[in-house]
Amino acid sequence: MKNILLIVAFIVLISCNEDQKKYQYKIQEGSGLLTNGPLSIDLGELDSETIALFNGDEIVPFDVDPVAKKLWFIHNTDRTGDYTIKIQSAPSTVSKTYSAVKKDGDLVLKRDKSSLVGYRYGMHYPPKGVDSIFKKSGFIHPIITPKGDTLTRINPPDHWHHYGIWGPWTHTRIDTTRVDFWNLGDGQGTVLFKEFQSTTNGAVSAGFNAVQEHLDYKTHPQPQVALNENLQVKLWDLGREDRYMLDYTSTFTTPLEDGILFEAYRYGGGLGMRFTERWHKDNCQVLTSEGEDRLTADGTNAKWAIVSGASSDGKGTNGILFLSNPNNRMHPEPMRVWPIDGNGGRGDMFFEFCPIRHEEWQIEPNKTYELKYRMIVFEGTLSKEEAEAYWQSFAQPNQVQPIAN
């Protein structure tokens, strides 16, 4: 499928009233399947507080990134490809439909009054009677579908250390010492929330930027920080009631003088998710970009993977499309998919993009590393053609280019 080219005609039209200015843009569609999704416009020197965005006569909601000086909006394929920025005589009022709300140790990303994504920054303790060594902060739970089904699971009795969506590294070496940040019960290490750098609310998105520390407990008398991680999560509107988009970007560095080695292993880092206890071998499916399924996907590589299963009311399906960015290490990325006969034959669902599945990764001091993922949380079904279109949009984002008069 050819990429969609976003060509922007940047034409200043000055009307009889010289104070009125309009900046016109046009999306020129290429061939292939189009999907709703975020697009950006470089604002340059435009004052973001006095602009409005239109598609014909329709006012289009948008958010502004004041640092990058970009306007972000959701292109809906039901609209035309013509957009106009108009300069207003007074500051524009934008309704913030999406919000990031902190309460009792949870940051919740919401659409209107509906909670969709949670991030636990306060310390969470396992159920009464379970060793407190399994306590943790800095993980995503719950992921809730548009109709209200929770897809993530934390502290399952078979793996107390599983926490919704999270990405600790498993077999690592610091000098000659092996440290495991994943299996909390061994007491070797953990990943904990430190602080928020920012939270955002907007008309089409909400998100946060959190600092997480990967702590090595094998050093005495105090643990040492082995990795400093910056986790950026953003919830995006998709212009439809049955889907939303979630971006997950992990940027990390090591303060250790000799760095840290991530050994090759079937688990570790990337993006891991333990799914709801409702799903098992008889009602959960997997489809990857390479055509692999629940039986064959484990250990293979993919650009994207759809994990879906029965909805809680038993009347339909829902799920998540996972997208790996082509700039990620080892892309198309190796996966860990639990075998269908696992957990005593139940076949519970665990999925992970695992960039160290087949090859070790040496993390050097004074270098910055990044892994980028995107998720589409959906109700009903999502076709392989749609999955490919979403991946193409993520892999090669549409570019905004001014066209000279």
C-alpha positions as CSV (number, residue, x, y, z in Angstrom):
1,M,0.0,0.0,0.0
2,K,1.4,3.4,-0.9
3,N,1.8,5.9,1.8
4,I,-0.8,8.7,2.0
5,L,0.9,11.9,1.1
6,L,-0.2,15.0,3.1
7,I,0.5,18.0,0.9
8,V,-0.1,21.3,2.5
9,A,-0.7,24.4,0.4
10,F,0.3,27.2,2.7
11,I,-1.4,30.2,1.1
12,V,-2.2,33.3,3.0
13,L,-5.4,34.8,1.8
14,I,-6.0,38.4,2.9
15,S,-9.6,39.6,2.7
16,C,-10.9,43.1,2.5
17,N,-10.4,43.3,6.2
18,E,-6.6,43.2,6.5
19,D,-6.9,41.8,10.1
20,Q,-8.5,38.6,8.7
21,K,-6.1,36.0,7.6
22,K,-6.6,32.4,6.5
23,Y,-4.1,29.6,6.0
24,Q,-5.3,26.8,3.7
25,Y,-4.2,23.2,3.7
26,K,-5.0,20.3,1.6
27,I,-4.6,16.5,2.2
28,Q,-3.9,14.8,-1.1
29,E,-4.8,11.2,-0.7
30,G,-2.8,8.4,-2.3
31,S,-4.1,4.9,-3.0
32,G,-4.8,2.4,-0.3
33,L,-7.0,2.1,2.8
34,L,-7.3,5.2,4.8
35,T,-7.8,5.3,8.6
36,N,-8.7,8.0,11.1
37,G,-5.7,9.3,13.0
38,P,-3.7,12.3,14.2
39,L,-2.0,14.7,11.9
40,S,0.1,17.8,12.7
41,I,0.6,21.2,11.2
42,D,3.7,23.3,11.9
43,L,2.5,26.6,13.4
44,G,5.7,28.5,13.0
45,E,5.1,32.0,14.4
46,L,1.3,31.7,14.5
47,D,-0.3,32.5,17.9
48,S,-1.9,29.3,19.0
49,E,-4.3,31.2,21.3
50,T,-6.0,33.1,18.4
51,I,-6.4,30.4,15.8
52,A,-9.3,28.1,14.8
53,L,-9.2,25.1,12.5
54,F,-12.0,24.4,9.9
55,N,-12.9,21.7,7.5
56,G,-15.4,23.5,5.3
57,D,-17.8,25.1,7.8
58,E,-17.1,22.5,10.5
59,I,-14.9,23.6,13.4
60,V,-12.2,20.9,14.0
61,P,-10.9,20.3,17.5
62,F,-7.2,20.4,18.0
63,D,-4.4,20.4,20.5
64,V,-1.2,22.4,20.5
65,D,2.3,21.3,21.4
66,P,3.8,24.6,22.5
67,V,7.4,23.3,22.6
68,A,7.4,21.8,19.1
69,K,5.0,24.5,17.9
70,K,2.7,22.0,16.3
71,L,-1.1,21.8,16.0
72,W,-2.5,18.2,16.3
73,F,-5.9,17.2,15.0
74,I,-7.7,14.0,14.0
75,H,-8.3,13.6,10.3
76,N,-11.6,11.8,9.8
77,T,-11.9,10.0,6.5
78,D,-15.5,11.2,6.3
79,R,-14.2,14.7,5.9
80,T,-12.8,16.4,2.8
81,G,-9.0,16.9,2.6
82,D,-9.3,20.7,2.8
83,Y,-8.4,22.4,6.1
84,T,-8.2,26.1,7.0
85,I,-6.6,27.9,9.9
86,K,-8.3,31.2,10.6
87,I,-6.9,33.9,12.7
88,Q,-9.5,35.1,15.3
89,S,-9.8,38.5,16.8
90,A,-10.0,37.0,20.3
91,P,-8.5,33.9,22.0
92,S,-10.2,30.7,20.9
93,T,-12.0,28.5,23.3
94,V,-11.3,24.8,23.0
95,S,-13.3,22.2,24.9
96,K,-11.0,19.7,26.5
97,T,-12.7,16.3,26.0
98,Y,-9.7,14.3,27.0
99,S,-8.2,14.6,30.5
100,A,-5.4,13.2,32.8
101,V,-6.7,13.0,36.3
102,K,-4.7,12.0,39.4
103,K,-6.5,10.3,42.4
104,D,-5.3,8.0,45.2
105,G,-2.1,7.0,43.4
106,D,-3.6,6.5,40.0
107,L,-3.4,8.7,36.9
108,V,-6.4,8.1,34.7
109,L,-6.8,9.1,31.1
110,K,-10.4,9.8,30.3
111,R,-12.7,10.6,27.4
112,D,-15.4,12.9,28.8
113,K,-16.4,11.0,31.9
114,S,-15.3,7.6,30.7
115,S,-12.0,6.2,32.2
116,L,-10.0,4.4,29.5
117,V,-6.4,4.0,30.7
118,G,-4.9,3.9,34.2
119,Y,-1.2,4.4,35.3
120,R,-0.3,3.4,38.8
121,Y,2.2,5.8,40.3
122,G,1.5,5.1,43.9
123,M,2.8,1.8,45.4
124,H,0.5,-1.1,44.8
125,Y,0.6,-4.1,47.2
126,P,-0.4,-7.6,46.3
127,P,-3.4,-9.3,48.0
128,K,-3.4,-9.9,51.7
129,G,-1.3,-13.0,52.5
130,V,1.0,-12.6,49.6
131,D,4.6,-11.6,50.2
132,S,5.0,-7.8,49.9
133,I,8.1,-8.3,47.8
134,F,5.7,-8.3,44.9
135,K,4.7,-4.6,45.6
136,K,5.2,-2.3,42.6
137,S,4.5,1.1,41.0
138,G,4.9,2.4,37.5
139,F,2.7,0.2,35.4
140,I,-0.4,0.6,33.2
141,H,-3.7,-0.8,34.5
142,P,-6.5,-0.9,33.6
143,I,-6.9,-0.8,29.8
144,I,-10.6,-0.4,29.3
145,T,-12.4,-0.9,26.0
146,P,-14.8,1.8,24.7
147,K,-17.8,-0.2,26.0
148,G,-16.2,-0.8,29.4
149,D,-14.4,-4.2,29.4
150,T,-11.1,-4.3,31.3
151,L,-8.4,-6.1,29.2
152,T,-5.4,-6.0,31.6
153,R,-4.8,-8.1,34.7
154,I,-2.5,-7.6,37.6
155,N,-1.2,-10.0,40.3
156,P,-2.6,-13.2,38.9
157,P,-2.0,-16.0,41.4
158,D,0.1,-17.9,38.8
159,H,2.4,-14.9,38.3
160,W,2.2,-12.3,41.2
161,H,4.7,-10.2,39.4
162,H,2.6,-9.6,36.3
163,Y,1.4,-6.0,36.2
164,G,-0.9,-5.1,33.3
165,I,1.3,-3.4,30.7
166,W,4.9,-3.1,31.8
167,G,8.4,-3.6,30.4
168,P,11.2,-4.6,32.9
169,W,14.3,-6.4,31.7
170,T,14.8,-10.0,32.8
171,H,18.3,-11.5,32.4
172,T,20.7,-8.6,32.7
173,R,24.4,-8.3,33.7
174,I,25.9,-5.5,35.6
175,D,29.7,-6.1,35.5
176,T,29.7,-9.9,36.4
177,T,26.4,-9.8,38.4
178,R,23.1,-11.0,37.0
179,V,20.2,-8.8,37.9
180,D,16.5,-9.6,37.2
181,F,14.1,-6.6,37.2
182,W,11.1,-8.8,36.0
183,N,10.7,-11.6,38.5
184,L,10.1,-9.6,41.7
185,G,9.9,-12.7,43.9
186,D,13.7,-13.2,43.5
187,G,14.3,-9.8,45.1
188,Q,17.0,-8.8,42.6
189,G,15.5,-5.7,41.2
190,T,12.4,-3.8,40.3
191,V,11.1,-0.8,38.3
192,L,9.4,2.0,40.2
193,F,7.8,5.4,39.5
194,K,9.8,8.4,40.5
195,E,8.0,11.5,39.3
196,F,5.9,13.1,36.6
197,Q,7.6,15.5,34.2
198,S,4.2,16.5,32.6
199,T,0.6,15.7,32.1
200,T,-1.6,16.9,29.3
201,N,-5.3,17.5,28.7
202,G,-6.9,18.4,25.3
203,A,-9.6,18.3,22.7
204,V,-8.2,15.2,20.9
205,S,-5.6,13.7,23.3
206,A,-4.4,13.3,26.9
207,G,-1.2,11.9,28.3
208,F,1.7,11.9,30.7
209,N,5.4,11.8,30.8
210,A,6.7,9.8,33.8
211,V,10.2,9.1,35.1
212,Q,10.8,5.5,36.2
213,E,13.9,4.0,37.9
214,H,15.2,0.5,37.3
215,L,16.6,-0.4,40.7
216,D,19.4,-3.0,41.3
217,Y,18.8,-4.5,44.8
218,K,22.0,-6.5,44.7
219,T,24.1,-3.6,45.7
220,H,24.5,-2.9,49.4
221,P,23.7,-1.2,51.7
222,Q,21.5,0.8,49.2
223,P,20.1,-0.2,45.8
224,Q,21.6,1.5,42.7
225,V,19.8,3.0,39.7
226,A,20.7,0.8,36.7
227,L,18.4,2.6,34.2
228,N,16.6,5.9,34.1
229,E,13.5,5.6,32.0
230,N,11.3,8.3,30.5
231,L,7.9,6.8,29.7
232,Q,5.6,8.8,27.5
233,V,2.0,7.7,27.1
234,K,-0.7,9.5,25.0
235,L,-4.3,8.6,24.4
236,W,-5.7,9.8,21.1
237,D,-9.2,10.3,19.8
238,L,-9.9,8.3,16.5
239,G,-13.1,10.1,15.6
240,R,-15.2,7.0,16.3
241,E,-16.9,5.5,19.4
242,D,-15.6,1.9,19.0
243,R,-11.8,2.6,19.0
244,Y,-9.1,4.7,20.5
245,M,-5.3,4.9,20.1
246,L,-2.6,4.7,22.7
247,D,1.0,5.6,22.1
248,Y,3.7,4.1,24.4
249,T,7.3,5.4,24.1
250,S,10.1,4.3,26.4
251,T,13.4,6.3,26.3
252,F,16.1,5.2,28.6
253,T,19.8,5.7,29.6
254,T,22.1,4.0,32.1
255,P,24.2,6.0,34.7
256,L,26.4,2.9,35.2
257,E,30.1,3.5,34.3
258,D,30.4,0.3,32.4
259,G,26.8,0.1,31.1
260,I,24.5,-2.9,31.4
261,L,24.0,-5.9,29.2
262,F,20.5,-7.2,28.4
263,E,21.0,-10.9,27.8
264,A,19.0,-12.7,25.1
265,Y,15.9,-14.2,26.7
266,R,12.3,-15.0,25.8
267,Y,11.0,-12.3,28.1
268,G,12.2,-8.8,28.9
269,G,11.7,-5.2,28.1
270,G,9.7,-3.9,25.1
271,L,6.0,-4.0,25.7
272,G,4.4,-6.8,27.7
273,M,0.8,-7.3,28.6
274,R,-1.1,-9.8,30.8
275,F,-4.6,-10.1,29.5
276,T,-7.9,-10.5,31.4
277,E,-8.7,-13.8,33.1
278,R,-11.8,-14.1,30.9
279,W,-9.6,-15.0,27.9
280,H,-8.3,-18.6,27.5
281,K,-7.5,-21.1,24.7
282,D,-11.1,-21.4,23.6
283,N,-12.0,-17.7,23.2
284,C,-8.8,-15.8,22.4
285,Q,-7.1,-15.3,19.0
286,V,-3.9,-13.9,17.7
287,L,-3.1,-12.7,14.1
288,T,0.3,-11.2,13.1
289,S,1.5,-9.2,10.1
290,E,3.2,-12.4,8.9
291,G,0.1,-14.5,9.1
292,E,1.0,-16.4,12.4
293,D,-1.7,-17.3,14.8
294,R,-2.0,-18.3,18.5
295,L,-0.4,-21.6,17.8
296,T,2.5,-20.4,15.8
297,A,3.3,-16.8,16.7
298,D,5.6,-17.4,19.7
299,G,9.2,-16.6,18.8
300,T,8.4,-15.2,15.4
301,N,8.8,-11.6,14.3
302,A,6.1,-9.2,13.3
303,K,5.3,-5.5,12.5
304,W,2.0,-5.8,14.2
305,A,-0.2,-8.3,16.0
306,I,-3.9,-8.4,16.8
307,V,-4.9,-10.0,20.1
308,S,-8.7,-10.4,20.5
309,G,-11.2,-12.3,22.5
310,A,-14.7,-12.6,23.8
311,S,-16.4,-9.6,25.3
312,S,-17.6,-9.8,28.9
313,D,-21.3,-10.0,27.8
314,G,-20.6,-12.9,25.5
315,K,-22.2,-11.2,22.6
316,G,-19.1,-10.0,20.7
317,T,-15.4,-9.5,20.7
318,N,-12.8,-6.8,21.5
319,G,-9.1,-6.5,21.6
320,I,-5.9,-4.6,21.0
321,L,-3.8,-4.2,17.8
322,F,-0.1,-3.8,18.8
323,L,2.2,-1.9,16.5
324,S,6.0,-2.0,16.6
325,N,7.9,1.0,15.2
326,P,10.4,0.3,12.4
327,N,13.1,2.2,14.3
328,N,12.9,-0.3,17.2
329,R,15.7,-2.7,17.8
330,M,15.2,-6.0,15.9
331,H,12.2,-4.8,14.0
332,P,10.1,-6.6,12.7
333,E,10.1,-7.4,16.4
334,P,10.3,-10.8,18.1
335,M,7.3,-11.8,20.2
336,R,6.5,-13.9,23.3
337,V,3.0,-15.4,23.0
338,W,2.1,-17.9,25.7
339,P,1.4,-21.4,24.4
340,I,-2.2,-22.4,24.1
341,D,-1.8,-25.3,26.6
342,G,-0.1,-23.1,29.3
343,N,-1.3,-22.4,32.8
344,G,-2.4,-26.0,33.5
345,G,-4.2,-26.2,30.1
346,R,-6.2,-23.0,30.5
347,G,-4.3,-21.2,27.8
348,D,-4.3,-17.7,29.5
349,M,-3.1,-14.9,27.2
350,F,0.2,-13.1,27.6
351,F,1.7,-11.0,24.7
352,E,5.0,-9.2,24.4
353,F,7.1,-7.5,21.8
354,C,10.6,-8.6,23.1
355,P,13.6,-6.9,21.4
356,I,16.1,-9.2,23.2
357,R,14.4,-12.5,22.4
358,H,17.1,-13.7,20.1
359,E,20.1,-11.4,20.5
360,E,21.7,-9.6,23.6
361,W,21.8,-5.8,23.7
362,Q,24.7,-3.9,25.3
363,I,23.5,-0.6,26.8
364,E,26.3,1.9,26.8
365,P,26.7,4.8,29.2
366,N,26.0,8.4,27.9
367,K,23.8,7.0,25.2
368,T,20.0,7.3,24.8
369,Y,17.9,4.4,23.6
370,E,14.2,4.4,22.5
371,L,11.4,1.9,21.9
372,K,8.1,3.1,20.4
373,Y,4.8,1.2,20.3
374,R,1.2,2.0,19.4
375,M,-2.0,0.3,20.4
376,I,-5.4,0.4,18.9
377,V,-8.0,-0.7,21.5
378,F,-11.2,-1.8,19.7
379,E,-14.6,-3.2,20.0
380,G,-15.9,-5.8,17.5
381,T,-13.3,-6.8,14.9
382,L,-10.3,-5.2,13.2
383,S,-9.2,-6.6,9.8
384,K,-5.7,-7.3,8.7
385,E,-6.0,-4.6,6.0
386,E,-6.9,-2.1,8.7
387,A,-4.0,-3.3,10.8
388,E,-1.6,-2.8,8.0
389,A,-3.0,0.7,7.3
390,Y,-2.5,1.6,11.0
391,W,1.0,0.3,10.9
392,Q,1.9,2.2,7.7
393,S,0.6,5.4,9.3
394,F,2.8,4.7,12.4
395,A,5.8,3.6,10.5
396,Q,5.9,6.5,8.0
397,P,3.8,9.4,9.4
398,N,2.2,11.7,6.9
399,Q,4.3,14.7,6.3
400,V,3.1,18.3,6.2
401,Q,4.9,20.3,3.6
402,P,4.2,24.0,2.7
403,I,3.9,24.7,-1.0
404,A,5.2,27.9,-2.2
405,N,2.9,30.3,-4.2
